Amino acid sequence: MPEAAETRTRGPYRTGVRRREQLIGIAMDVFGEHGFAGGSLRTIAEQAGVNHATLIQHFGSKEGLLTAVLEEWDRRTVENGLIDVSGLDYFRRLPEVMAAHRDNRGLLELFTTIAAEASSPAHPGHAFITQRYTSNLATLAGHLQEAVEAGDIVHLSPAQIEIEVRLFTAVMDGMGLQWLLDPETDIHASVTTYVERAIAAWGGR
Amino acid sequence: MPEAAETRTRGPYRTGVRRREQLIGIAMDVFGEHGFAGGSLRTIAEQAGVNHATLIQHFGSKEGLLTAVLEEWDRRTVENGLIDVSGLDYFRRLPEVMAAHRDNRGLLELFTTIAAEASSPAHPGHAFITQRYTSNLATLAGHLQEAVEAGDIVHLSPAQIEIEVRLFTAVMDGMGLQWLLDPETDIHASVTTYVERAIAAWGGR
């Protein structure tokens, strides 16, 4: 068992980082296929050739492993085009960001399944997912407020901004789901139509 | 065991219908809480006080039971305001229809979870859910085409109609999910904003 050897003579820092990345990659696959509730730490450990204790050592708990997976998803999403854009440009970049998920089907499947599963307050990931939505809605609201303050769009009340960022989030979640169900779905064209329509409604230029 | 009695002396037709409705109600609760993959026929049978064979007798299979549950959901949705509306009025009624889901949280949770789970082609409900999306998109497209032909909105190409009905579906799915995650979400206001904006973009009157 490679596990025993690793536990006895823990490698240098870089080895630990690589092992952690490998475990996150396997967890993505397993959660992506079975969901968070259905994907067990035992399956992940078996596929990685490590034991349960190693997973706990790296991530603390199943929720900790999910957090690491979703952080990796966020990192890739930001790398896919949301660095150095703000205000209206942030919204204009969203069709590309969504289209890039086509290269990460497993991750999109994972996130879509977990968000839906965790809509039940009894789900162990409920607090985590609700916090994540709150945080993402706040990010979108910040960019919209910035566009208002820059004079790029008309004034929007806090209640209007809330509606706008929820609709953007709904369009992205919903189009992601439709693309998962039918890979012929033109996610880029749909999100572009939505972005242009929203910016026009805001009197954007 | 009430089960044995029922099997020996099957009641009149009305009793069978009531029993079927009762089983569907319990299946809704169990699938709503555990998802389709996680909700077992055994749990449903136990909660209903019947045995596995009775479930199979009524529904044929787990997929058959899910079909019955989703048909019941469709029936309630239509009763909630989509009878006798067509063309643009169909779209104008959607905020109310979505808002009515607030009274059926379990069903919305069930549908949202199953649609996400079944996005994986390996899921036993995948074919069923993709067929259901195809059918619902066609219904929306029919109403939009009707509005075009009535001269209520500008001409839309088939490709544009496809984008429009996918965006409507995304907004409804996505806003449903956000309301499940945060019951403070004003689903009626958000969907109303979307409907009015879309109709304005179509040059609707």
Interface residues (C-beta under 8 A of the other chain):
Chain A: G32 E33 H34 G35 A37 G38 E109 T112 T113 A115 A116 E117 A118 S119 S120 A122 I129 T130 Y133 T134 A159 E162 I163 E164 R166 L167 T169 A170 V171 M172 D173 G174 M175 L177 Q178 L180 L181 D182 T185 D186 A189 S190 T193 Y194 R197 A198 A200 A201
Chain B: G32 E33 H34 G35 A37 G38 E109 T112 T113 A115 A116 E117 A118 S119 S120 A122 I129 T130 Y133 T134 A159 E162 I163 E164 R166 L167 T169 A170 V171 M172 D173 G174 M175 L177 Q178 L180 L181 D182 T185 D186 A189 S190 T193 Y194 R197 A198 A200 A201
